[in-house]
Amino acid sequence: QVQLVESGGGLVQAGGSLRLSCAASGRTFSSYDMGWFRQAPGEEREFVSAINRSGGSIVYADSVKGRCTISRDNDKNTVYLQMNSLKPEDTASYYCAADSGSSWHLKTRIHEYTYWGQGTQVTVSS
């Protein structure tokens, strides 16, 4: 089992940047594929980005492609989401997720992840 704790959210003006972090407990972090999702009020949770356990494969949602960078440090048991050129529509709670199951593809769907953090709020003002 792994526990996930997000941090780094906050209030930022449009065009600004934030770096979200997700710290994982346990000694087998490198065995988990990791993902970032977000959920705005009244909306469904949606995929943002994913990275495989080695860090060698990455995917982004079209809505953040070119503005976000996902990375991981397996020595620090942490996955990051660098977000630049933030827009008001990026306002949401951001959640990291982890899963150790094998897969032929990067996991972009909610049901593909077993463990979830509590989320960190990102608010972008116009």
Phi, psi and omega in degrees: 000148179228142175250139185240134179229116179272154175204169175104354178289172179166191179258128182218151177281155177305137183093349181278184183227153172217151171239116177271145176236151175224110180265133182249142176276168175093170184252008184240033182305323183291355177268359186248133164284144184236148179219158172241135176230165176217156180217119176270156180305130178077004181245165176280155176293136183230154181289142176243306184196157178216153179219138182279175191297332179272344185087003184275346179232135185220147175218150179231150169291150180301328184293340182240356182301132182089347181243341183238150176226123176263144177206166179216152175235102185290339176286332180258003180054043186223141172243145185238155171224105176274124183240123180242166178048049184295146181240157177305327180288354173277354179299123183182169165274133182252131184238138170259155184219154182222148176206140182255000181291152179284151181203147177276349184221164175293141186275120182239003184247147183304315186290351180276352182249139183266321187244142183225146172274180182273347176097155174225136187275132173242124178235124181246119180267148182271000000 
